């Protein structure tokens, strides 16, 4: 990992740069003060600040550059299909078909504007989610303490940190009094990190630099003073931001599939044009005329509605997601979820609540008590041997909860708007919540046992002690800390109502219980107390203690996370946890969520996996579902390794440490309104309600979108090929051209596009989330699908030509015949739009109410067709003639015949498979 301290740092002295030192965390304080030319007691001189601001800039973390208006607009014209339509527009113009050219251009512009407006709204929604992270900072300048805007900080400033404050820039600690810092957003560690002043070795990783504080983290407890070593883009946060900006945005599977379809269409169009020209020449038609006809047919073969259909399908999916509190930054990203094969998810705040909770207590000699409830709401039960107990009547349990509550600097508050929330260390808050679940009021206990002295927690002592005055005189000493430290200080243990001596065997047994709790992913604290008849000093307090028990604290899984993981498993999607936390903690959460069913999670640290950055495929990744102790660069390497294995990777996260992977993933999902701004800007989707189940909804919506796009493409290509084949049949059988150029354009823009749009509103088939993800490299137009389209098109074209031939026999005018062909082809396609809703169920098996928009669109399109036949202005443009009842009888008969023939072929094809159940209709939303 490249660290901010190891990169060229824009320090005050010109000789501070890469190679001159190995990191601020590895230098002595005297060396740091010399390099930064600052006195820790007085801070920077006021006159020095503007000079440093001029040299190094303000403490601003530059946003990942947002896409501007022109970028968003040009993005809508990058598809090969759109390029084909642009070429068709130009060719039509040069051929003198100005109306055709204008109509295709209008369709292109409308599609581009639709996509532009949708994505521009998403960008605006993202800007609305942004918030200023660190508005102010308390500094020591010119010998005085003052509060300034955090943006005015410069390297060398002396910053004062207090509980609840946000760290305004990267800094080295010069004073620390029990400082605890929440670094989950940067490193992934769920528990607050205890800080120290110890000089560290140069190779210390980011998560273990206990003498440093970083921008984007928050003070959970204690007080400290730090000297700023890096601001703005020179911070660790800025480093991650630059790495994120440097990662190229990959194409989504849908984009790749549509581009592939465009390339396929190019070859199909070339073959069709060459075929028509060749047939015409063989029939002794003029070469110039056949070249013009071939070009016209090539233009007709391009499905003008494809870009619009794709955009509308994505936009409809976006609307469904917005209703579920999901902000979509890129329209094409909605579909990508449907092809996801692996979800790489952060643990803290994504799979878990990010609210530490007491899960279990162990009381000597060997009693276990489970605590129910999650989060900071003081509601839950205490269970011993699966039986509920009353903590107030249990002296040992009550004493343990009292000690944990009194030896505590956190507070628990209730706000009608936001509910229960804490101030201070989350682990300490968990002890208060547990006590209040037992009916022990924190404020009342503090009032009853006022604190007289405190020895704050520090990394060296690994314990905290408080001295309280007892109501009837004397002192109560409460101690909590690491079991390995506190247990040896105990001379007695509380069993039943008596304090009995602790033996060596008792201590060993207690430490074994500590190991057992830790292996289950719990953070373990040892609770002990001492009662003295006289007032004592805190220095003499931590001896002759009475051991009360061990308390196991964990960040519990979200209530909906288990169900979401289970649904992903049924859908063939593997969930991989990637966290900066300890392996034992990560495995415990994975087991609780059932990430491997009844199996044991396979967990690795990146250093255990050789070849992660080798650029080759790693088959062993298919068995790993937990990565622990992961840095931001490690997470990026894991995502890229999975992609090399052929996976479509979705990454979820909410912290700065997730941003690199969010940007590199096929689909990046930032979770929560409180997600770091850099994570939001790197993501494709932002889930604002912090519910993991929304991801499952998004995946289902993505699959619906892809299926609907395939339905629409099947219809569009069937419609286009039917038109082409009808013209070919007319030429081959010397019946003349059955359709005139403007009639072809009318079919393309009206009969083809509107029903295809209605097909994008299908709700999705039953069992959609029970099938595995489609292959990432699977094209939209497979060989089997192309064959299905061709035989459908041939049947529709043939029956339409029957109607055309009948009309030519009975009418001397070409307009009358082309009108019959025009009506027969359009009516056959409107009937087949229902047939194309499913490859397996029959026409009559589809319930009408499942897509009421389709019926409406078919009715409107049929009305437009009748207008083209009977309204004089449209008759003039389209060169149509009114049809008689007999004509309509022939048109209707041929159209129904084509539907019957297609149904027979589909029934025969379906009967050749093992099973062909009718589609089940899901309940209405």
Order of alpha helices (4+ residues) and beta strands (2+ residues): alpha-alpha-alpha-alpha-alpha-beta-beta-beta-beta-alpha-beta-beta-beta-alpha-alpha-alpha-alpha-beta-alpha-beta-beta-beta-beta-beta-alpha-beta-beta-alpha-alpha-beta-beta-beta-alpha-beta-beta-alpha-beta-beta-alpha-beta-alpha-beta-beta-alpha-beta-alpha-beta-alpha-beta-alpha-alpha-alpha-alpha-alpha-alpha-alpha-alpha
